[in-house]
């Protein structure tokens, strides 16, 4: 089987790494990929949003399965495009059509979906530039802080949490005034939920599903969860407070109603669903959906899966995932992101990365790297995701930080407190 993975980050490297361990005879292609995925297969110079180029690559390399990593191609309809092409009729796509991807592509759609199917989430209303006065009035009915969400995809920057009412109104006007372009033409305003966050993941064939390991990521650039939001500075799995009792509530109140709701609305969904959850006094509330795996969560949940990932993906293709076995290691996994100096604001690229050849106790997933003159260099804000497993969270973190101490590039930055808030919580 020839498999094409779309994307270029740490998530796609983790997917390629896990698929490379399959007992099946697989040949892996990644578009566009990175130096990490190049070690596991063939990188193709194809933009995942250039559907015509993706089609040509599928035909040229006799691809039988496409695994879509990032959200943008899904929202733009890559699955619909492939499935509508007679020449690609035998190609399986792991990822929903554009209607299913609306769970991530439109905050307003997602909130309405949850409301229709009784899935617990924060109280909300949606507003446009024409209803801005109504929005300001709605905020007066809420208890600060205020949660403002751009309706569409905004590269992870479209969610603001603001305590000051005047600042919240100012930011609302800026969002509706074009700060996020088309993505901000609608803004969802939510009641803030106080609790602790985590993420759950499933792989579904549209009928049944398999529950993957859960994770918790760390979005803020600064230690102690301070500073600006990023794409993620690290993640851990499992999550100590995700007890069997709590996860039972997640399945009963969130996951099953989501899968059943998609079917009830005639949405054929085959792929991953990410559930961003808030644990509020032991009850799960949905903060957001993603129509794909998370990043950097992929880098900790995939290493904990003992089963053959291709077997699970084949279960999606054949609509029999219920019969496929998913075995998860009891070990902990922790990943720490090494990022460019200045990130998430302006940063420089092209710095040589040293120490990669000496890594022993960890897996280093490439997130924002490139190749120049035979050297691995930085090419993005989030550069490397350093993942380790251990019998305990402390052991996994110790391995990752020890590995990081041997890797370097100019301006390197990373958080030294990933998992800090969970060490006191017993599983």
C-alpha positions as CSV (number, residue, x, y, z in Angstrom):
1,X,0.0,0.0,0.0
2,X,1.3,3.4,-0.9
3,X,0.2,6.1,1.6
4,X,0.3,9.9,1.1
5,X,0.4,12.0,4.3
6,X,-0.5,15.7,3.7
7,X,1.3,18.2,5.8
8,X,4.8,19.3,7.0
9,X,4.8,19.5,10.8
10,X,5.4,17.4,13.9
11,X,2.0,15.8,13.6
12,X,2.8,14.5,10.1
13,X,6.2,13.3,11.2
14,X,4.6,11.4,14.1
15,X,2.0,9.8,11.7
16,X,4.8,8.7,9.3
17,X,6.9,7.4,12.2
18,X,4.0,5.3,13.6
19,X,3.0,4.0,10.1
20,X,6.6,3.1,9.4
21,X,6.4,0.6,12.2
22,X,3.5,-1.3,10.6
23,X,3.9,-5.0,9.9
24,X,2.3,-4.3,6.5
25,X,4.4,-3.5,3.4
26,X,3.8,0.2,3.2
27,X,5.5,2.9,1.2
28,X,5.2,6.4,2.7
29,X,5.0,9.7,0.9
30,X,4.6,13.1,2.6
31,X,3.6,16.3,0.9
32,X,5.5,18.5,1.4
33,X,7.0,16.9,4.5
34,X,10.2,17.8,6.3
35,X,13.7,16.3,6.9
36,X,12.2,14.0,9.5
37,X,9.6,12.5,7.2
38,X,12.3,12.2,4.5
39,X,14.0,9.6,6.7
40,X,10.9,7.5,6.6
41,X,9.8,7.8,3.0
42,X,9.6,10.1,0.1
43,X,8.9,13.8,0.4
44,X,6.9,15.4,-2.5
45,X,7.1,19.1,-3.3
46,X,3.3,19.5,-3.2
47,X,1.2,22.1,-1.4
48,X,-1.7,20.3,0.3
49,X,-4.0,23.2,-0.8
50,X,-3.1,22.7,-4.5
51,X,-5.7,20.0,-5.1
52,X,-4.6,19.5,-8.8
53,X,-1.0,18.9,-7.7
54,X,-2.2,16.4,-5.0
55,X,-4.3,14.6,-7.6
56,X,-1.2,14.3,-9.9
57,X,0.9,13.0,-7.1
58,X,-1.8,10.4,-6.2
59,X,-1.8,9.1,-9.8
60,X,1.9,9.2,-10.3
61,X,2.8,7.4,-7.2
62,X,-0.2,5.0,-7.2
63,X,-1.4,6.2,-3.8
64,X,-4.1,4.0,-2.2
65,X,-4.7,6.0,1.0
66,X,-4.4,9.7,1.8
67,X,-4.0,10.8,5.4
68,X,-4.8,14.5,5.8
69,X,-2.8,16.1,8.6
70,X,-3.8,19.8,8.8
71,X,-7.2,21.4,8.9
72,X,-7.1,23.8,6.0
73,X,-7.3,21.1,3.2
74,X,-10.2,19.4,4.9
75,X,-12.2,22.6,5.3
76,X,-11.4,23.5,1.7
77,X,-12.7,20.1,0.5
78,X,-9.8,17.9,-0.3
79,X,-11.8,14.8,0.6
80,X,-14.8,15.8,-1.6
81,X,-12.4,16.6,-4.4
82,X,-10.7,13.1,-4.4
83,X,-13.9,11.2,-3.9
84,X,-15.6,13.0,-6.8
85,X,-12.9,12.1,-9.3
86,X,-13.6,8.8,-11.1
87,X,-9.8,8.2,-11.6
88,X,-9.3,8.3,-7.9
89,X,-12.3,6.1,-7.0
90,X,-10.2,3.5,-5.2
91,X,-8.3,6.0,-3.0
92,X,-9.3,6.1,0.6
93,X,-9.1,9.5,2.4
94,X,-8.6,9.6,6.2
95,X,-10.4,12.9,6.9
96,X,-13.9,14.2,6.6
97,X,-15.5,16.0,3.7
98,X,-16.0,19.8,4.0
99,X,-19.3,19.4,5.7
100,X,-17.8,17.3,8.5
101,X,-14.8,19.6,8.7
102,X,-17.2,22.4,9.6
103,X,-16.9,21.1,13.1
104,X,-13.5,22.9,13.1
105,X,-14.0,25.3,10.2
106,X,-16.9,27.2,11.8
107,X,-17.2,27.8,15.5
108,X,-20.8,28.9,15.0
109,X,-21.6,25.6,13.2
110,X,-19.9,23.6,16.0
111,X,-21.7,25.4,18.7
112,X,-25.0,24.9,16.9
113,X,-24.3,21.2,16.4
114,X,-23.6,20.8,20.1
115,X,-26.8,22.6,21.0
116,X,-28.8,20.4,18.6
117,X,-27.5,17.2,20.0
118,X,-27.4,18.1,23.7
119,X,-23.6,18.1,24.0
120,X,-22.4,20.1,27.0
121,X,-20.7,23.4,26.1
122,X,-20.5,27.0,27.3
123,X,-23.5,29.3,26.8
124,X,-22.9,31.4,23.6
125,X,-24.2,33.7,20.9
126,X,-22.9,34.5,17.5
127,X,-22.6,38.1,16.1
128,X,-21.6,39.9,12.9
129,X,-20.7,43.5,12.2
130,X,-24.4,44.3,11.7
131,X,-25.2,43.1,15.2
132,X,-22.3,44.5,17.1
133,X,-24.6,46.5,19.5
134,X,-26.4,43.3,20.4
135,X,-23.0,41.7,21.0
136,X,-22.0,44.4,23.4
137,X,-25.3,44.0,25.3
138,X,-24.8,40.2,25.4
139,X,-21.4,40.6,27.1
140,X,-23.1,42.6,29.9
141,X,-25.1,39.4,30.7
142,X,-21.9,37.4,31.2
143,X,-19.5,37.1,34.0
144,X,-15.9,38.1,33.1
145,X,-13.6,37.0,31.6
146,X,-15.1,37.1,28.1
147,X,-14.3,34.5,25.4
148,X,-14.2,35.8,21.9
149,X,-13.8,33.4,19.0
150,X,-13.4,34.1,15.3
151,X,-15.8,31.9,13.5
152,X,-13.4,30.5,10.9
153,X,-9.8,29.3,10.7
154,X,-7.4,31.9,12.1
155,X,-4.1,29.9,12.4
156,X,-4.7,29.3,16.1
157,X,-4.9,33.0,16.9
158,X,-8.6,33.6,16.7
159,X,-9.5,33.0,20.4
160,X,-9.2,35.8,22.9
161,X,-9.9,35.6,26.7
162,X,-10.3,39.1,28.1
163,X,-11.2,40.2,31.6
164,X,-11.7,43.9,31.1
165,X,-15.1,44.8,29.6
166,X,-13.8,47.9,27.6
167,X,-10.9,45.9,26.2
168,X,-13.3,43.1,25.2
169,X,-15.5,45.5,23.3
170,X,-12.5,47.0,21.6
171,X,-11.2,43.6,20.5
172,X,-14.6,42.5,19.4
173,X,-14.9,45.5,17.1
174,X,-11.4,44.8,15.7
175,X,-12.3,41.2,15.0
176,X,-15.5,42.1,13.2
177,X,-13.6,44.9,11.5
178,X,-11.3,42.6,9.7
179,X,-8.4,41.6,12.0
180,X,-8.8,38.0,11.0
181,X,-10.1,38.6,7.5
182,X,-13.0,36.3,6.4
183,X,-12.4,34.1,9.5
184,X,-13.7,37.0,11.7
185,X,-16.8,37.9,9.7
186,X,-18.7,36.2,12.6
187,X,-17.6,36.1,16.2
188,X,-18.8,33.7,18.8
189,X,-19.0,35.1,22.3
190,X,-19.0,32.5,25.1
191,X,-19.3,32.3,28.8
192,X,-15.9,31.5,30.3
193,X,-15.6,28.1,31.9
194,X,-13.4,27.7,34.9
195,X,-11.7,24.3,35.1
196,X,-8.7,22.3,33.7
197,X,-8.3,21.5,30.0
198,X,-7.5,18.2,28.3
199,X,-8.0,16.7,24.8
200,X,-9.7,13.5,23.8
201,X,-9.4,11.9,20.3
202,X,-11.2,9.2,18.3
203,X,-10.8,7.6,15.0
204,X,-14.1,6.9,13.5
205,X,-15.4,5.1,10.4
206,X,-18.7,7.1,10.6
207,X,-20.5,4.3,12.4
208,X,-18.3,3.3,15.3
209,X,-15.0,4.6,16.7
210,X,-11.9,3.8,18.7
211,X,-11.0,6.0,21.6
212,X,-7.3,7.0,21.4
213,X,-5.1,8.0,24.3
214,X,-6.0,11.4,25.8
215,X,-3.5,14.3,26.2
216,X,-3.0,17.7,27.7
217,X,-1.1,20.4,25.8
218,X,0.4,23.7,26.9
219,X,-0.4,26.7,24.7
220,X,1.3,29.7,26.4
221,X,4.8,30.7,25.5
222,X,5.8,31.4,29.1
223,X,6.3,29.2,32.1
224,X,3.5,29.0,34.5
225,X,1.1,29.3,31.5
226,X,1.9,33.0,31.0
227,X,2.4,35.1,27.9
228,X,1.0,34.7,24.4
229,X,-0.7,31.7,23.0
230,X,1.2,29.5,20.6
231,X,0.5,26.4,18.5
232,X,1.6,24.4,21.5
233,X,4.7,24.3,23.6
234,X,4.4,20.7,24.8
235,X,2.0,17.9,25.8
236,X,1.7,15.0,28.1
237,X,-0.3,11.7,28.0
238,X,-2.0,10.2,29.9
239,X,-3.8,12.9,31.9
240,X,-4.1,12.0,35.6
241,X,-7.6,13.5,36.1
242,X,-8.9,11.6,33.1
243,X,-10.1,8.8,35.3
244,X,-12.3,5.9,34.0
245,X,-15.3,7.7,35.6
246,X,-14.5,11.0,33.9
247,X,-13.8,9.3,30.5
248,X,-17.0,7.4,30.8
249,X,-18.8,10.7,31.0
250,X,-16.8,12.0,28.0
251,X,-18.0,9.0,26.0
252,X,-21.6,9.1,27.1
253,X,-22.1,12.9,27.0
254,X,-19.7,14.0,24.2
255,X,-18.3,11.4,21.9
256,X,-21.2,9.1,21.2
257,X,-23.6,12.1,20.8
258,X,-21.1,13.6,18.3
259,X,-20.8,10.5,16.2
260,X,-24.5,9.8,16.3
261,X,-25.3,13.5,15.6
262,X,-23.1,13.5,12.5
263,X,-24.9,10.4,11.2
264,X,-28.3,11.9,12.0
265,X,-27.4,15.0,10.0
266,X,-26.3,13.0,7.0
267,X,-22.7,13.9,7.4
268,X,-20.4,11.0,6.4
269,X,-17.4,11.3,8.6
270,X,-14.3,9.1,8.3
271,X,-11.2,10.2,10.2
272,X,-10.0,11.7,13.4
273,X,-12.0,13.9,15.7
274,X,-10.2,16.0,18.4
275,X,-12.4,17.1,21.4
276,X,-11.0,20.1,23.3
277,X,-12.5,19.6,26.7
278,X,-12.8,21.5,30.0
279,X,-13.2,19.5,33.2
280,X,-15.5,21.6,35.3
281,X,-16.0,20.0,38.7
282,X,-15.8,16.6,37.2
283,X,-18.1,17.2,34.3
284,X,-16.8,17.5,30.7
285,X,-17.7,20.5,28.5
286,X,-16.6,20.9,24.9
287,X,-14.5,23.9,24.2
288,X,-13.8,23.1,20.5
289,X,-13.7,20.4,17.9
290,X,-10.9,19.7,15.5
291,X,-11.4,17.6,12.4
292,X,-7.9,16.1,12.6
293,X,-5.3,15.1,15.2
294,X,-3.8,17.8,17.3
295,X,-0.2,19.0,17.3
296,X,1.8,18.6,19.6
297,X,-0.7,16.1,21.0
298,X,0.0,13.6,18.2
299,X,3.5,13.4,19.3
300,X,2.5,11.9,22.7
301,X,-0.6,9.9,21.9
302,X,0.8,8.0,18.8
303,X,3.9,6.7,20.8
304,X,1.5,5.3,23.4
305,X,-0.5,3.3,20.8
306,X,0.9,-0.3,20.7
307,X,-1.4,-1.4,17.9
308,X,-0.6,-1.2,14.2
309,X,-1.9,2.2,13.1
310,X,-2.4,1.1,9.5
311,X,-4.7,-1.7,10.8
312,X,-6.9,1.0,12.4
313,X,-6.9,3.1,9.3
314,X,-7.9,0.1,7.2
315,X,-10.8,-0.3,9.6
316,X,-11.9,3.2,8.7
317,X,-11.6,2.4,5.0
318,X,-13.6,-0.8,5.3
319,X,-16.1,0.5,7.8
320,X,-15.3,-2.2,10.4
321,X,-13.2,-0.3,12.9
322,X,-15.3,-1.8,15.7
323,X,-13.6,-5.1,15.0
324,X,-10.1,-3.6,15.2
325,X,-8.0,-3.8,18.3
326,X,-6.5,-0.8,20.0
327,X,-3.9,-1.4,22.7
328,X,-2.5,1.5,24.6
329,X,0.7,1.4,26.7
330,X,0.3,2.3,30.4
331,X,3.5,4.3,30.1
332,X,3.5,8.1,30.2
333,X,4.7,10.2,27.2
334,X,5.9,13.8,27.3
335,X,6.9,16.1,24.5
336,X,8.6,19.5,24.8
337,X,8.7,21.9,21.9
338,X,12.0,23.6,21.0
339,X,11.0,26.9,19.3
340,X,12.8,29.8,17.6
341,X,13.8,32.8,19.5
342,X,11.0,35.4,19.3
343,X,8.2,32.9,18.6
344,X,5.2,33.4,18.5
345,X,6.2,36.9,17.2
346,X,8.8,37.6,14.6
347,X,11.8,35.2,14.5
348,X,14.7,34.4,12.2
349,X,15.2,31.1,10.3
350,X,18.0,29.1,8.7
351,X,20.0,28.3,11.9
352,X,21.9,25.0,11.9
353,X,20.5,22.4,14.4
354,X,23.2,20.4,16.2
355,X,23.0,17.3,18.3
356,X,20.4,15.3,16.5
357,X,22.7,12.4,15.8
358,X,23.3,11.9,19.5
359,X,19.7,11.4,20.6
360,X,19.2,8.0,22.4
361,X,16.3,8.0,24.9
362,X,13.8,10.2,23.0
363,X,12.1,10.5,19.6
364,X,12.7,13.9,17.9
365,X,9.8,14.9,15.6
366,X,10.6,17.6,13.1
367,X,8.1,20.4,13.2
368,X,9.7,23.4,11.5
369,X,13.0,22.2,9.9
370,X,14.5,22.4,6.5
371,X,17.7,21.2,4.7
372,X,20.5,23.5,3.5
373,X,23.8,22.3,2.2
374,X,23.4,18.9,3.8
375,X,22.6,20.5,7.2
376,X,19.3,20.4,9.1
377,X,18.3,24.1,9.8
378,X,15.4,25.9,11.4
379,X,12.5,26.9,9.1
380,X,9.6,27.7,11.4
381,X,8.5,28.9,14.8
382,X,8.0,25.5,16.4
383,X,11.2,23.6,15.3
384,X,11.4,20.3,17.1
385,X,9.1,18.2,19.3
386,X,11.2,16.1,21.7
387,X,9.1,13.1,23.0
388,X,10.0,10.5,25.6
389,X,8.2,7.6,27.3
390,X,8.6,6.5,30.9
391,X,6.8,4.5,33.6
392,X,5.9,7.9,35.1
393,X,5.3,11.4,33.9
394,X,8.4,12.5,35.8
395,X,10.6,9.9,34.1
396,X,9.3,10.8,30.6
397,X,9.9,14.5,31.2
398,X,13.3,14.0,32.6
399,X,14.3,12.1,29.5
400,X,12.9,14.8,27.2
401,X,14.7,17.6,29.0
402,X,18.0,15.6,29.1
403,X,17.7,15.1,25.3
404,X,17.0,18.8,24.8
405,X,20.2,19.7,26.7
406,X,22.2,18.0,23.9
407,X,20.4,19.7,21.0
408,X,21.0,23.3,20.0
409,X,20.4,26.1,17.5
410,X,20.7,29.9,17.7
411,X,18.0,31.5,19.8
412,X,16.5,28.2,21.0
413,X,13.7,28.5,23.5
414,X,11.5,26.0,25.3
415,X,9.3,25.8,28.4
416,X,11.0,24.1,31.4
417,X,7.7,23.4,33.2
418,X,5.7,21.1,30.9
419,X,3.5,18.9,33.0
420,X,4.1,21.0,36.1
421,X,0.5,21.2,37.0
422,X,-0.2,17.5,36.8
423,X,2.6,16.1,38.9
424,X,0.6,16.5,42.1
425,X,-2.4,14.7,40.7
426,X,-2.3,10.9,41.1
427,X,-3.7,8.6,38.5
